[in-house]
Amino acid sequence: MGIEMKNIIFESSPGFMLLCIVAGVGYAWLLYTSKHPWTKNLNRLLFAFRAVTVFFLTFFLLGPIIKQVQNVLEKPVFVLLQDNSLSVKEVVDSAARMTLSSQVKELEASLQDAGYNTHVTNFSGGEGFDETFGAQATNIHESLRGVSNRFEGRSIAGTVLISDGIYNTGLSPAYGNYNYPIHTIGIGDTTSRADLMIRNILYNKIAYQGNRFPLRVEVLAKGFPGESVEVLLLHKGGVVDRKTERAQGDGLLSFEFQPLAAEAGIQRWDVQVEVKTGERNTKNNRATIFIEVVEGKKKVLMVAGAPHPDIKALRAVIDQNSNFEFLLHIPGVEETPPMNLQPENIDVAIFHQVPDNRGLAREIFQRFSKSRTSLLLVVGASTDLNLTAQQQLPLLFEQIPRQFDEVTPVINTAFSNFVISTEAFSMFSGFPPVQVHFGKAIIPVDASVLLFQRVGSLTTAKPLLYVQTDEKRKVGIMLGEGLWRWRLHEFSRTEKTEAFDELLGKLVQFLSTADDRRKFRSYTVQQQFSDTESVVFESQVYNDIYEPVFGNAIELEIADEQGKRTQYTYVLSPGNSRYAIDGLKEGVYRYRSSTLINNQKEEVRGQFLVVAQQIELQNLTADFELLRKIAATTGGTFHPVNAFNQLQQKLLQREAKSIIRTEERYDSLINLKWIFFLLVMMIGVEWFLRKYYGGY
């Protein structure tokens, strides 16, 4: 590294330096040509001090700038990238892993001596050689891409990739674009052995209690031609079902099961492939899945006075949600069993132009309007507004309108009950008009408007779709009919119905969800956790007017599948409402969280799931061909681990070509501190000598 001063640049013409010299010498001549009480030599010294000082002070007025050139010698970077995944640990013994660690450290020291800037890292992103080999997944492409990102803008001489070539997440590294040579070291066992491996399990994460659900197990069979392969399905330690297929050669075998979801809650199911003689890796013969069994679907009842295209549009939205069961009742056309017309059996009731002027479903409407069931009313030309005005519903007109108007929808940006995507905003602005009653609707002050009415190009304050939430229930009011036109219009433009389905789907989901009015809430931030991450609990305590309060001690009890209970305690404070628990093994856990509010114990119960990461044990056969391909496409070389020294010799034979980077820097001359102190010293010395020898 070196700094060289190239020249001085002036803001004004350099010719003015002659005036600076004249000013310095002239000022000194006027001051020191008169009589003086000191010697001639001292007078000459004082003359020089004053001339130099005045010269520099006037010289700085020219704004001189120093141009500096800095040359930096940058060593090339060499990265040693270690595959620290569990698949290596399963195949390579501890002695071989220790030897590999020593070889990497020796190579690092040799490359540093040869003029390289070396970095040892691993697939987990940690620095140095990881001797634990505990990574639960392997993403070779992302690790190699991380090298490019980390050393972007620097000269990368190469990377030594030490791996077994097995990847189970991310893209294939064979097709990655890497801008540096990759030298690969192959570790592990490439021998292809007979094996039965659970490759995949296909199932729905949610099943409904009392129903059978499909479960497909895909087993990769290698080395057992003509032999029978048996798969067992286990639940709570007992065999529920077993299937047998015959392997014709190496390939996938499918096993179909239809187990019964008998109990509600998160249920554990184990899949076991019977071990055959000759299998070396039996850890991939077993897998565990977890299925949440819910008590039943939420029932959405639609009551209409007559068939209408809106019914099909709304049904298409509701049927997309697997948690909903759609029920339709049109008197005299399509009727549902009487039990489905009881409010206690329904989660959301949609009345399309009901009550109608013919009074066909009047009794059903009155029954639901007096209940606690959430409602969605679609008002149209056939709606009996006189009857709706008699109910305690957020729907009332100043005068019963007799005329109709056509309006288009505008989404209210201030609506906060649920989030609507920006794509839906733009799509709804272009929807065709719907027909509404021409009149002023009186809506409650606590109602939330989701859609406003736009007449022509004027957006009004009149609501088109709004919801009201109280302690009793949630009610949504749609003041127009013709929803089917919106869905059809969106499909004609995009061949999709995402915006329409999003808004109406979230509306029905919002109406079906009961408000949580509890003063104490405690829950896990997610339903499922990996055994490598923390299980995090969130707790909140509220006072009588539902303001958050702090300082409460939270008692938390967690029980595993064997019934072992563990107690935890923590205190809520502002900004600290969460509690993390580490080290939980795979399984279904039940928790009980409690606290004291007004000297009364409040309690919350629930469950969560911890899943073990086992993908590293699925395949233990090293893929040296992939490592060869990576090396060949990037200009590197491949060596098995027993030829590690050969790679080291080849790398040390190459010259480490450093890069000289030149940086130019401009700085004002007046900013140099040594000049300031020099001038102060000269002025001080001159003043002292003059005073000392009697000058004034």
N, C-alpha and C positions, 0 to 999 in steps of 0.2 A: 504494500500500500504506500502511495506517495502523493504529496500535494505540490503542485508547481504553479507559481504565479506567472501568468502569461503576460499580462499588461494591465495598464491603468486606463480606464475609460472615463471621459469627462462629459458632464452634461452641457458644458459650454466649450468654447474653442480653447485648445491647449495654449494658444498664443497669449492668453491672459496670464500665463505663468510669469512672463517677463514683467508685467505690471506688479505681480506679487513680489518678485525679487526687488524691483525698484522701490516698492513700498517698504519692504523690510530694511533694505540698506539705507534708504533715505531717512526713515524714522530713526534708525540707529545713528546716522551721521549727524542729524540735528541734535540728538541728545548727548552725544559723546565727543563732539568737536570743541566744545567750550572748556573753560578751565575746570580742573577736577583735582581733588586732594589725594588721589591714589596714583600708583605708578602707571607707566605707559603699557606694560604687559597686562596688568589687570584691566586697564581701559580697553585694550583690544579684546580681552575675554568677555567683558560686559557688552562691548559692541557686537560681538558674535552672538551672544545669547539673545540680545534684543532683536537683531536682524533675523535670526532663525525663527524666533517666536512669532514675530509679525508676519514673516513669510508664510508659516504654516496656517496661521489664523486666516489670512486672506486667501490662501490656497484652498482651504476647506470650503470657501464660498463658491468655488467652481464645481462643487459636487463630485469629486473624484470617486470612482468605483473600481474596486479590485476584482478582476476576473480570475478565479482560481479553478484549476483543473485537478480533479481527484481521480486517480487510477486505483481501482480495487481488483485484486486478484481473487477470483472466486473458484474454489475447488469444485470439481464435479461430484455429484451426489451418487452414492451407491446404497441401495436399500436391500436389506435382508428381511424378507417377508416370510413369517412362519405360520403354517397351518396348525393351530393349537386346538383343533376340534377333537371331540370325544372318539371319533372313529379311528384316529391315529393311536390313541391310548389303548383302545381295545385290541389292537393288532400288534403294536410295537411294544416290546417289554421295557421295563424300567432301565435296564443297563444300556440298551440301545438308545433310549431317549437321553440319558445322561451323556453318552458319547456324542450324540448329535448336538447337544448343548455346547460341549467343549469345542466341537468343530466350528460351530457358528461363531463363538467368541474368538477363536484363532483366526478365522477368515476376516472378521471385523478388524482385528488388530493389524493383520497383514495389509488390508486395503487402506487403512489409515496411514500406515508407513509408506505405502505406495503413492500417497498424495490425494486420496479420496476422502470426502466427508461422508462417513457412513452412518446409517440409521437402522437399528434393529427394531422391528415391530411385528405384531401378530394380527390375525384376522379379527380379534376382538377390539383392535384399535389401541391396545396397550403398548407401552414402550418396553423394549427388552425381550429376551427369550422367555416364553411362558412354559415353565416345567410342569404345570398341572394338567395341561391338555384337557380343559374342561368345557370348552365352547360347545353349546348345545345345537348349533347350526353352522353350516358352511356356505358362504357366499364369496366364491373366488373372484367373480367379476367385480363386485363392489369393492373388495379389498384392493384389487389392482387399480381400479379407477380412483380409489382414495389416494394412492401414491401420486397419481397425476395431479389431483386437486391440491394435495398438501404441498407439493414442490413445484407448483405452477410458476413459470417464469425463471426457474433455475435449470441448470444443465444436469439432467439425469443420465449418468453414464450407463446405468442398467439396474436391474432388480434380480435378486436370487430368490426364486419362489420355492420354498421347501414344503411339499404337500403330497398327499396321497392321490390327488386328482379327483376326489369325490366331492361333489357339491350338491346340496339339496335345497337351496334357496337362490333366488335371483336368476339372471340370464346366464346362458352358457358362455364361459370365458373364451371358447374357441372362436366366437364371432365378435369378440370385443375389439375395439380400436384403441391400441395403446401406443403411445409415441415414444417408447423407449424399449431397448432389448430386454427380454425376460429370459433368464437362465433358470431352468427348472431342475430341482432335485427330487427324485421320486422316492417316497418312503411308503412302507406298508407291504401288503401281500397281494400280488396280482393273480394268484392261483384261483381259478373259477371252480368252486366246490358245489356239491349238491346242496340245495337249500330250498326251503319253503318259506316264503316271505309274504306277510300281509302288506300288499302294496297300497290298498285304499279301502275305506269303508264309507259307503254312501248312505246317508240317512238325513231325516229332518231333525233339526235341533229341538223342535217343539212338537209334542204329540198331545192328543186329548184323551183324558181319562175315560176308560171303557172302550177305546177303539184300538184296533191293531194298526201298526205302522210298518212301512216297508224298511228293510235294512239289507243292503247288499254288501257282501265281503268279496273283495278281489284279492286272490292269492297268486303270487308269481311262483311257479314251480320250475325248478331247474335240476336236472339230473335224476328225475324219477319217472322215466317213460313207462306207461302202462300200469302204474301203481295207483291205488286209490288214496285220495287225500280227504281226510275228515276234518271238519270245522265244527267246533262246539260254541254255542251261545250260552253264556252264564249270567245269572242275575242273583245277587245276594248269596254267592257261593254255590248255588245249585245250577245244574244243567237244565236250561229251558228248552233247547232244541239242538239238533245236530243234523248236519248235511254231509253227503259224501259225493265226490266227483272223481272221475278217472282222468289222470293226466296222459294225454296222447303224446306229448313231447314237452319241450321247454316253451312255456307261455303262461298266459293268465287263465285262471279258473274263477268262475263266478258262483257264489253261493247266496241264494235268496232266502231271507227269513221274514216272518210276519209275527213278531211278538206282540203280546197284549200289554198296553199301558194301563196297569191295574191301579197303581198308587199315584197320588198327586205329589208334586215336588220334583226336585232334581234326582233322577235315577241313574245308577251306574250299571253299565252292561259291559261284560268282558267277552272278547272274542279270542278263542284259543285254537290254533292249528296243531293237531296232534303231531308230535315230534317223530321223525323217522330215523332209522339207523343211518349214520353217515352224515348227518347234519352237524356242522361245526358251530354255526351261529344260530342259537335257539332263542335269542332275545327278540328277534323279529317275528316269532311265532305267536306272540300275544299282543293284544292291543285293547285299550279301554276307551269307551265313549260315554258321554253323559248326555242324557235327554231330559229336557224339562217337560214334565207331564202337568198340564193345566187342567183344571176341573171342567172346563168347557169353553166353547166360543162365546163371545159376546153377541147377543141377539139384537139385530137391527130390523125393526118392523116398519114396513111401508104400507100405509093405508091410503087408498085413492078411490075417488068416486067413479072413475072410468079409466080405461087404458089411455096412456099418454106417452109420447116419446121421451119425456123427462124421466120416466120411471126406468127405462132401459139405460139411460145415461148414468143415473145415480147408481143403479145396480152394478153396472160395469166397474164403477169406482170402488164400491164396497166389496165386491167379490175379489178384488186384488189383494185385500188384507186377509191373511189366513186366520186372523184372530176374530173375524166377524162371520156371522151366519145371517144371510139375508132372508127375510120372510116377507111375502107379499100378500096383501088382502085387498081384493076388489070385489065388493058385494055383487053376487050374481055372475061373476066372471072367473075369478080365481080366489078361492078362500082358504085361509090357513086354519088349522084346528083351533077350537075355542081357547085352549090353554095358552096359546100364543097371543091372545088378545087381552090377557091379564097384565096390568102394568108391572106387577112384581116379577114377571118372567121375562121382561124386556129391558134392555139397557138403553136403547135409543129408539124413539118412535118418530117416524117421518110421516107427516100428513100432507099429501099433495092435493091441494084445492079441497081439503076436508076441514071443517064441515062444508058440504056443498049445498046448493040451493034445493036439491031434491031430498036432502035429509037421509041419505042411504046409510052413512056411517056416523050419524050424529051421536048415538049412544056411546060408541067406542071413543069418539073424540072427547066427550064430556068425562068419561071414565079416566082417560089419560091426563086430561088437563087438571084434574083434582089430585093427581098422584105426584110422586117424587121422581118419576121417570123423566129423563131428559127428552126434549122435543125439538123437532125441526119442522117448521111450517113453511110450505111453499104456497104462496098466495097467488090466486089466478082469477080469471073471469067468473068461474063457477063457485068461488069461495063465498060462504054465507058470513059476511062481515058483521051482521047484527048479532049472530050467535057468538062469534069470537069476541066481540066487545063485552059480552056478559061474563066471560071467563076471566080469571085473574092471570092474564097473559100480557106480555109487553107489546101488544098490538092494538092500537086505537087510532081512529081517524077523527078529526074535528067534525067533519060531516061525512056521512056515507057517500063515497064517490059513485058517480054513474058513468063517468067517461074514463077512457084509457089513454095512456101515452106510451111511446116507445123510447126506451133509454138504453144506453150502453154502460158497461161497468167500468169503474175506476177503483183500483185497490187503494185502500187507506194506508199510507206509509207509516202512520202512527199506531197501527194495530199491533198489540203486543202479546196477545194470548198465545200465539204461535208464530213461527217465522215463515215468511213466504220468500221464495227465491227471486232474484232480480229478473231471471228469465220469464217467470210468471207475470211480473209487473208489465213487461213490454208486450207479452202475448195477450193479456186481458184487455189492454188498451185498444186492440184492434178487433175485439169480438163484436159480432152483430148484435142488434138491439133485442131486448126482451120487452114483453108487454106488462105494464104496471098500472095500478089504479091512479087516476089523476086526482090528487088531493093531498092534504098535509097530514102526514102520519105523526102521531105523538108518541115518542119513544122515551123510555126512562133515562134519567140523567146518568145512571150507572151502566148504561148499555155501551158496548164497544162496537163501533161500525167497522165492518170488514170491507164492504163495497159501497161506494157512493154512486149516485145517478149522474150521468152526463147526458144532457140534452143537446144534440148537435155537437158543437165544439165547446160548449160551456159546461164545466164541471160544477155541479151544485152541491149544497150541503145536505141534500136529502139522502137518507140512507137507502140502499138497495138490499143489502144483506147485513144483519147485525145480530149480536148475541148478548144475552143478559145472564149473569151468574149471581145466584144468591145462595143462602144456606140450604135452601130446599132442593134446587136442581139447576140445570142449565137449559136455556131455551134459545134457539136460533130462529130468526125470521127472514125468509127470502120473499121480498115483495113483488116478485115477477115470475112469470112462467116462460118457458122456452129455453131452458138450460141445454137442451139437446143441440140447439143451434151452435152454442159455444164449442161443444166437443167436436161436432162435425166440422166446424170452421177450422179449428186447430189441426184436425187430421188432414183436411184438404191442403193446408199450407205446409205442414211439416211431416205428414204421414205418421204423426205421433199425437198423443193426447196428454202429454206430461204436465203442462200447466194446469189444465182443467182437473186432472186427476189429483194433482198435488193439493190444490186449494180445497176442493170438496172432500178429498180423503182426510186431510188434516182437520177439517171442520167436524166431520163425523167422529173422528178419533178424539177430538177435544170434547165433544158433547158426551162421549161414552166414558170419559175419565172422571171419576169422582174426586172432588177437591179434598186435599188432606188438611183437616182442621185440627190435627193433634198439636199439642204444645211441645211434644218431644218427638223428634225424628232422628233415627239412627240407621244407617244403611251403608253397604259397601258401594264404592264409586263405580264398580262394574260387577256383573254377575259371575264372570269367569276370569281367573288369574292363572298365569304360568307359575310353576314351582320355582322359577328363577327370579320372580319379581315380588315386591311387597304387596300384601293385602291391605288396602287402605279403607278405613272407615270414616264416614262423614257424619257428624252429629250436630243437631241444632236444638236449642231450647228457646221457647217464646213465652211472653207474659200474657195477661188476659186480653190485651189488645193486639196481640200477635207482633210485638216488637221483639227482636232477638236480644237475649240476655246472656251474660257470661258469668263464669265463676263456678258453674255446676260441676260436680265430680261425676264422671261417667263410669259406671261399672260394666265391664264387658266380659262375657263368658262365652267361650268357644268350645264346641264339642265335635270331635271327629266321628268317623263311622263306627269306631269301636267303643264309643261312649266316653272316651277320655276327655276331661274338661280342664280348661286352662283359664285362669282369671287375669284380667288386665284392668288397670285404672288410669284415667287421665282426666285433666281439668280443662274445660273450655275457656278460651280466652280470645280476645279480638285478633283475627288473623290466624288463629290456631284452632280450627275446628276439626282437624283430621288427625287420625292416629294410624300408624303403619305397623304391620306385624310381618316379620320375616321368618323364613325357615319352615313354612308349612309344606307338608308333603302332599302328594296327589290324593284327592278324595273329595267327598261332599262334606261340608262343614255346616253346622247349625250354630247360630249365635243368639244370645240374649243380652240386650243392652238396656240399662236402667239408670234412672237418676231420680232425685227428689225435687219436686216442684210444690211449693207451699206445704212442705212437710208431708206430701203424699207421693208415694212411689209410682213413677210412670215407667212402663216397660215396652220394649219393641223386640219382636222376634223375627228371624229370617234365616236364610241359608245362602251359601255361595259355593263356588266350585274352584278347585285347584287342579290343574292339568299338568302332567309331567311331559317334558319335551323328550321324545324318544326317536326323533328322525335320524339322529346320528348313528343309531344302532341298526337301521334298516338295511344298509348296504355297507359291507366291510371289505369289498374287493376293490383294491386300488386300481385307478385308471391312469396308467402311464401313457397310453396313447393320447389322451387329452393333453397331458403335460408336454409330450413331444410336439403336438400340433401348436400349442401356445408358443413354444420356443422357436419353432420353424417359421411361424408367421411374423414374429417380432424381431428376428435376427439373432436370437439367442441359441443356446445349446442345452441339450437334455443329458443328465447323468443320473444313474441310480445312486442311492445313498452310499453304497460301498465304493463309488468312484468320486466321492466328495473331493478328495485331494487333487484329482485330475482337473476338476473345474477350478479349484483355487489356483493351480499353476497356470492355467490358461488366462485367468483374469489378471494375474500379476504380471504376465508377459506384455500386457497392453499398457501403453503410456497413459497416464492420467492427464488429460488435456484440460488445463484450467482456462478460464475465461477472464479476460481483462475488461472490466466495465468502467467506462469513463463518465464521470459526473462533473458538470460545470456548475460553479456556484458564484454568484455575484453578491458582493458585500460593500457597503459604503466605507470608505477609508476612515471616516470620522468615528466609526464604530469600533476601531481597533483600540483596545484599552491601553496598550503599551505606549501609543502616541500621546494619549491623554496624560498619562503619568509622567512622560518625558517633558511635556510642555509645562505641567505643574512644577516639576522639579527645576526646570530652567528658570521659570519666573520666580520661584522661591529662592533659588541661589542668587539670582541677580539682585533681588530685593534685599537679601541678607547682606551681601557684599557692599552694596551702596550704603546701607545704614551703618554697617560696621566701620566703614572708612569715612564716614562723615558726609555722605551724599544726602541730598534732599529731593 
